[in-house]
Amino acid sequence: MALILFNKPYDVLSQFTDVRSPSPRATLSDYIDRPGVYPAGRLDRDSEGLLLLTDDGRLQARIADPRFKLPKCYLVQVEGEPDEAALAALRKGVRLNDGLTRPARAERIDPPALWPRQPPVRFRKSVPDCWVRLTISEGRNRQVRRMTAAIGHPTLRLVRWSVGNWTLDGIPPGQWDEISPATG
């Protein structure tokens, strides 16, 4: 049984082929040459960070299925500086067009020591930004971006740092590590 921890770069699709684009976009096959593994969940093209891949269907379901409430931790650069009331709203759950989110863990953090993003996030002198660590236990489409927008602080950069006990620690962008599933 294989479990791959991949640090997905920005602008890479979370699939092995790009069937919808006339000019091919970067996919997992540009980085991972390991037959028989498939993503356990998704990470949007404009998001970076930890993507888990496995050849075990039961493990894939346990990781991806919201019923198991596996925590997913994101480092999120947001526009503006959320106050305690905005963070409290994330902790309570925010109303999105598809319903109320589960309560999240949310806290402001110092800018993390991450790799540079290509292309870089646009810097605007007149608009401050800050970083938030947000941990959720569900996985709706573009959920973190929609949550930060709902509190008035749109996401500028989104990096998934961990899923359950598996983290990106020590894995550079575009690289992957194969581990025993029991270590998560």
C-alpha positions as YAML, in Angstrom:
chain: A
units: angstrom
residues:
- id: 1
  name: MET
  ca: [0.00, 0.00, 0.00]
- id: 2
  name: ALA
  ca: [1.43, 3.36, -1.07]
- id: 3
  name: LEU
  ca: [0.85, 6.79, 0.43]
- id: 4
  name: ILE
  ca: [2.46, 9.76, -1.30]
- id: 5
  name: LEU
  ca: [2.73, 13.21, 0.24]
- id: 6
  name: PHE
  ca: [3.08, 15.71, -2.62]
- id: 7
  name: ASN
  ca: [3.76, 19.42, -2.29]
- id: 8
  name: LYS
  ca: [1.56, 20.62, -5.15]
- id: 9
  name: PRO
  ca: [2.79, 23.86, -6.69]
- id: 10
  name: TYR
  ca: [0.52, 26.73, -7.67]
- id: 11
  name: ASP
  ca: [-1.12, 26.33, -11.12]
- id: 12
  name: VAL
  ca: [-0.97, 22.50, -11.17]
- id: 13
  name: LEU
  ca: [-4.16, 20.46, -11.59]
- id: 14
  name: SER
  ca: [-4.88, 17.79, -8.95]
- id: 15
  name: GLN
  ca: [-5.29, 15.12, -11.63]
- id: 16
  name: PHE
  ca: [-3.01, 13.20, -13.97]
- id: 17
  name: THR
  ca: [-4.48, 14.42, -17.28]
- id: 18
  name: ASP
  ca: [-5.96, 17.67, -18.55]
- id: 19
  name: VAL
  ca: [-8.87, 16.71, -20.79]
- id: 20
  name: ARG
  ca: [-10.62, 20.08, -20.98]
- id: 21
  name: SER
  ca: [-7.89, 22.42, -22.17]
- id: 22
  name: PRO
  ca: [-6.73, 22.91, -25.78]
- id: 23
  name: SER
  ca: [-3.30, 23.93, -24.47]
- id: 24
  name: PRO
  ca: [-2.26, 21.45, -21.79]
- id: 25
  name: ARG
  ca: [-1.91, 22.71, -18.24]
- id: 26
  name: ALA
  ca: [0.47, 21.23, -15.66]
- id: 27
  name: THR
  ca: [-0.88, 18.07, -14.02]
- id: 28
  name: LEU
  ca: [0.28, 15.52, -11.47]
- id: 29
  name: SER
  ca: [1.86, 13.47, -14.27]
- id: 30
  name: ASP
  ca: [4.42, 16.27, -14.72]
- id: 31
  name: TYR
  ca: [5.68, 15.53, -11.19]
- id: 32
  name: ILE
  ca: [4.73, 11.98, -10.17]
- id: 33
  name: ASP
  ca: [5.73, 8.91, -12.19]
- id: 34
  name: ARG
  ca: [4.13, 6.28, -9.99]
- id: 35
  name: PRO
  ca: [1.45, 4.13, -11.66]
- id: 36
  name: GLY
  ca: [-1.67, 3.16, -9.76]
- id: 37
  name: VAL
  ca: [-1.89, 6.05, -7.28]
- id: 38
  name: TYR
  ca: [-4.74, 8.54, -7.22]
- id: 39
  name: PRO
  ca: [-5.41, 11.74, -5.28]
- id: 40
  name: ALA
  ca: [-7.29, 11.39, -2.00]
- id: 41
  name: GLY
  ca: [-9.26, 14.60, -2.26]
- id: 42
  name: ARG
  ca: [-8.48, 17.68, -4.33]
- id: 43
  name: LEU
  ca: [-6.57, 20.89, -4.10]
- id: 44
  name: ASP
  ca: [-7.57, 23.71, -6.44]
- id: 45
  name: ARG
  ca: [-5.24, 24.73, -9.24]
- id: 46
  name: ASP
  ca: [-4.68, 28.13, -7.61]
- id: 47
  name: SER
  ca: [-3.87, 26.56, -4.22]
- id: 48
  name: GLU
  ca: [-0.59, 25.02, -3.09]
- id: 49
  name: GLY
  ca: [0.51, 22.45, -0.61]
- id: 50
  name: LEU
  ca: [-0.17, 18.97, 0.63]
- id: 51
  name: LEU
  ca: [-1.95, 16.58, -1.69]
- id: 52
  name: LEU
  ca: [-2.15, 12.93, -0.64]
- id: 53
  name: LEU
  ca: [-2.15, 10.15, -3.22]
- id: 54
  name: THR
  ca: [-2.65, 6.44, -2.60]
- id: 55
  name: ASP
  ca: [-3.28, 3.15, -4.38]
- id: 56
  name: ASP
  ca: [-5.62, 1.98, -1.59]
- id: 57
  name: GLY
  ca: [-9.31, 2.76, -2.16]
- id: 58
  name: ARG
  ca: [-10.28, 2.41, 1.52]
- id: 59
  name: LEU
  ca: [-7.53, 4.79, 2.62]
- id: 60
  name: GLN
  ca: [-8.48, 7.20, -0.17]
- id: 61
  name: ALA
  ca: [-12.09, 7.22, 1.08]
- id: 62
  name: ARG
  ca: [-11.03, 7.68, 4.72]
- id: 63
  name: ILE
  ca: [-8.89, 10.69, 3.79]
- id: 64
  name: ALA
  ca: [-11.35, 12.36, 1.41]
- id: 65
  name: ASP
  ca: [-14.77, 11.60, 2.93]
- id: 66
  name: PRO
  ca: [-16.05, 14.42, 5.20]
- id: 67
  name: ARG
  ca: [-17.78, 11.83, 7.44]
- id: 68
  name: PHE
  ca: [-14.38, 11.02, 8.94]
- id: 69
  name: LYS
  ca: [-13.78, 14.71, 9.85]
- id: 70
  name: LEU
  ca: [-10.04, 14.48, 9.14]
- id: 71
  name: PRO
  ca: [-8.65, 17.94, 10.01]
- id: 72
  name: LYS
  ca: [-7.06, 19.91, 7.19]
- id: 73
  name: CYS
  ca: [-4.81, 22.81, 8.18]
- id: 74
  name: TYR
  ca: [-4.28, 25.74, 5.81]
- id: 75
  name: LEU
  ca: [-1.93, 28.70, 5.96]
- id: 76
  name: VAL
  ca: [-3.90, 31.52, 4.38]
- id: 77
  name: GLN
  ca: [-2.68, 34.95, 3.36]
- id: 78
  name: VAL
  ca: [-5.69, 37.24, 3.39]
- id: 79
  name: GLU
  ca: [-6.37, 40.77, 2.29]
- id: 80
  name: GLY
  ca: [-6.73, 43.11, 5.24]
- id: 81
  name: GLU
  ca: [-6.29, 42.29, 8.90]
- id: 82
  name: PRO
  ca: [-9.13, 40.26, 10.42]
- id: 83
  name: ASP
  ca: [-10.04, 41.32, 13.93]
- id: 84
  name: GLU
  ca: [-11.08, 38.99, 16.74]
- id: 85
  name: ALA
  ca: [-14.75, 39.18, 15.70]
- id: 86
  name: ALA
  ca: [-13.91, 37.98, 12.19]
- id: 87
  name: LEU
  ca: [-11.83, 35.09, 13.55]
- id: 88
  name: ALA
  ca: [-14.61, 34.25, 16.03]
- id: 89
  name: ALA
  ca: [-17.03, 33.99, 13.09]
- id: 90
  name: LEU
  ca: [-14.74, 31.39, 11.48]
- id: 91
  name: ARG
  ca: [-14.55, 29.52, 14.78]
- id: 92
  name: LYS
  ca: [-18.33, 29.48, 15.08]
- id: 93
  name: GLY
  ca: [-19.01, 28.59, 11.42]
- id: 94
  name: VAL
  ca: [-19.92, 30.97, 8.62]
- id: 95
  name: ARG
  ca: [-22.94, 30.90, 6.36]
- id: 96
  name: LEU
  ca: [-22.05, 30.15, 2.73]
- id: 97
  name: ASN
  ca: [-24.44, 29.78, -0.20]
- id: 98
  name: ASP
  ca: [-24.44, 26.00, 0.43]
- id: 99
  name: GLY
  ca: [-25.09, 26.25, 4.17]
- id: 100
  name: LEU
  ca: [-23.31, 26.83, 7.45]
- id: 101
  name: THR
  ca: [-19.74, 25.56, 7.73]
- id: 102
  name: ARG
  ca: [-18.61, 23.44, 10.64]
- id: 103
  name: PRO
  ca: [-16.72, 25.39, 13.30]
- id: 104
  name: ALA
  ca: [-13.07, 25.89, 12.37]
- id: 105
  name: ARG
  ca: [-9.92, 26.59, 14.33]
- id: 106
  name: ALA
  ca: [-8.69, 30.03, 13.29]
- id: 107
  name: GLU
  ca: [-5.84, 32.21, 14.48]
- id: 108
  name: ARG
  ca: [-3.67, 34.99, 13.13]
- id: 109
  name: ILE
  ca: [-0.05, 33.93, 12.71]
- id: 110
  name: ASP
  ca: [3.25, 35.54, 11.77]
- id: 111
  name: PRO
  ca: [4.09, 35.19, 8.07]
- id: 112
  name: PRO
  ca: [5.28, 31.57, 7.68]
- id: 113
  name: ALA
  ca: [8.67, 30.70, 6.19]
- id: 114
  name: LEU
  ca: [7.36, 29.39, 2.86]
- id: 115
  name: TRP
  ca: [8.87, 29.07, -0.58]
- id: 116
  name: PRO
  ca: [8.23, 31.93, -3.01]
- id: 117
  name: ARG
  ca: [5.10, 31.48, -5.08]
- id: 118
  name: GLN
  ca: [5.33, 31.64, -8.86]
- id: 119
  name: PRO
  ca: [3.81, 33.96, -9.90]
- id: 120
  name: PRO
  ca: [4.09, 36.02, -6.72]
- id: 121
  name: VAL
  ca: [1.03, 37.35, -4.93]
- id: 122
  name: ARG
  ca: [0.36, 40.91, -6.07]
- id: 123
  name: PHE
  ca: [1.58, 43.37, -3.46]
- id: 124
  name: ARG
  ca: [-0.44, 46.54, -2.86]
- id: 125
  name: LYS
  ca: [0.99, 49.27, -0.64]
- id: 126
  name: SER
  ca: [-2.44, 50.65, 0.20]
- id: 127
  name: VAL
  ca: [-3.96, 47.29, 1.25]
- id: 128
  name: PRO
  ca: [-2.46, 45.41, 4.20]
- id: 129
  name: ASP
  ca: [-2.50, 41.65, 4.41]
- id: 130
  name: CYS
  ca: [-1.87, 39.05, 7.09]
- id: 131
  name: TRP
  ca: [-1.69, 35.30, 7.61]
- id: 132
  name: VAL
  ca: [-4.25, 33.06, 9.28]
- id: 133
  name: ARG
  ca: [-3.95, 29.39, 10.24]
- id: 134
  name: LEU
  ca: [-7.33, 27.82, 9.50]
- id: 135
  name: THR
  ca: [-8.16, 24.20, 10.30]
- id: 136
  name: ILE
  ca: [-11.37, 22.71, 8.94]
- id: 137
  name: SER
  ca: [-12.88, 19.22, 9.11]
- id: 138
  name: GLU
  ca: [-14.91, 19.27, 5.91]
- id: 139
  name: GLY
  ca: [-13.99, 19.90, 2.30]
- id: 140
  name: ARG
  ca: [-16.52, 21.82, 0.27]
- id: 141
  name: ASN
  ca: [-15.55, 23.27, -3.08]
- id: 142
  name: ARG
  ca: [-13.23, 26.27, -2.55]
- id: 143
  name: GLN
  ca: [-14.37, 26.33, 1.07]
- id: 144
  name: VAL
  ca: [-11.46, 28.19, 2.68]
- id: 145
  name: ARG
  ca: [-11.56, 30.94, 0.03]
- id: 146
  name: ARG
  ca: [-15.31, 31.30, 0.46]
- id: 147
  name: MET
  ca: [-14.99, 31.39, 4.27]
- id: 148
  name: THR
  ca: [-12.39, 34.16, 4.28]
- id: 149
  name: ALA
  ca: [-14.41, 36.13, 1.72]
- id: 150
  name: ALA
  ca: [-17.52, 35.73, 3.91]
- id: 151
  name: ILE
  ca: [-15.75, 37.52, 6.78]
- id: 152
  name: GLY
  ca: [-14.57, 40.30, 4.44]
- id: 153
  name: HIS
  ca: [-10.97, 39.15, 3.92]
- id: 154
  name: PRO
  ca: [-10.43, 37.54, 0.50]
- id: 155
  name: THR
  ca: [-7.72, 34.91, 0.19]
- id: 156
  name: LEU
  ca: [-4.53, 35.98, -1.59]
- id: 157
  name: ARG
  ca: [-2.51, 32.78, -1.10]
- id: 158
  name: LEU
  ca: [-3.62, 29.38, 0.16]
- id: 159
  name: VAL
  ca: [-1.26, 26.61, 1.28]
- id: 160
  name: ARG
  ca: [-2.58, 23.34, 2.71]
- id: 161
  name: TRP
  ca: [-0.01, 22.43, 5.34]
- id: 162
  name: SER
  ca: [-1.46, 19.24, 6.77]
- id: 163
  name: VAL
  ca: [-4.16, 16.60, 6.51]
- id: 164
  name: GLY
  ca: [-4.64, 14.64, 9.73]
- id: 165
  name: ASN
  ca: [-1.13, 13.94, 11.03]
- id: 166
  name: TRP
  ca: [0.51, 14.15, 7.59]
- id: 167
  name: THR
  ca: [2.34, 17.42, 6.89]
- id: 168
  name: LEU
  ca: [4.41, 19.14, 4.24]
- id: 169
  name: ASP
  ca: [7.33, 19.48, 6.62]
- id: 170
  name: GLY
  ca: [10.56, 18.97, 4.66]
- id: 171
  name: ILE
  ca: [8.93, 18.50, 1.23]
- id: 172
  name: PRO
  ca: [9.81, 21.26, -1.26]
- id: 173
  name: PRO
  ca: [7.29, 22.39, -3.91]
- id: 174
  name: GLY
  ca: [6.96, 19.93, -6.79]
- id: 175
  name: GLN
  ca: [8.52, 17.12, -4.73]
- id: 176
  name: TRP
  ca: [6.95, 14.11, -3.04]
- id: 177
  name: ASP
  ca: [7.70, 11.55, -0.39]
- id: 178
  name: GLU
  ca: [6.33, 8.04, -0.07]
- id: 179
  name: ILE
  ca: [5.58, 6.92, 3.48]
- id: 180
  name: SER
  ca: [3.81, 4.17, 5.33]
- id: 181
  name: PRO
  ca: [0.10, 5.03, 5.77]
- id: 182
  name: ALA
  ca: [0.40, 3.96, 9.41]
- id: 183
  name: THR
  ca: [2.54, 7.04, 10.17]
- id: 184
  name: GLY
  ca: [-0.48, 9.36, 9.80]
...
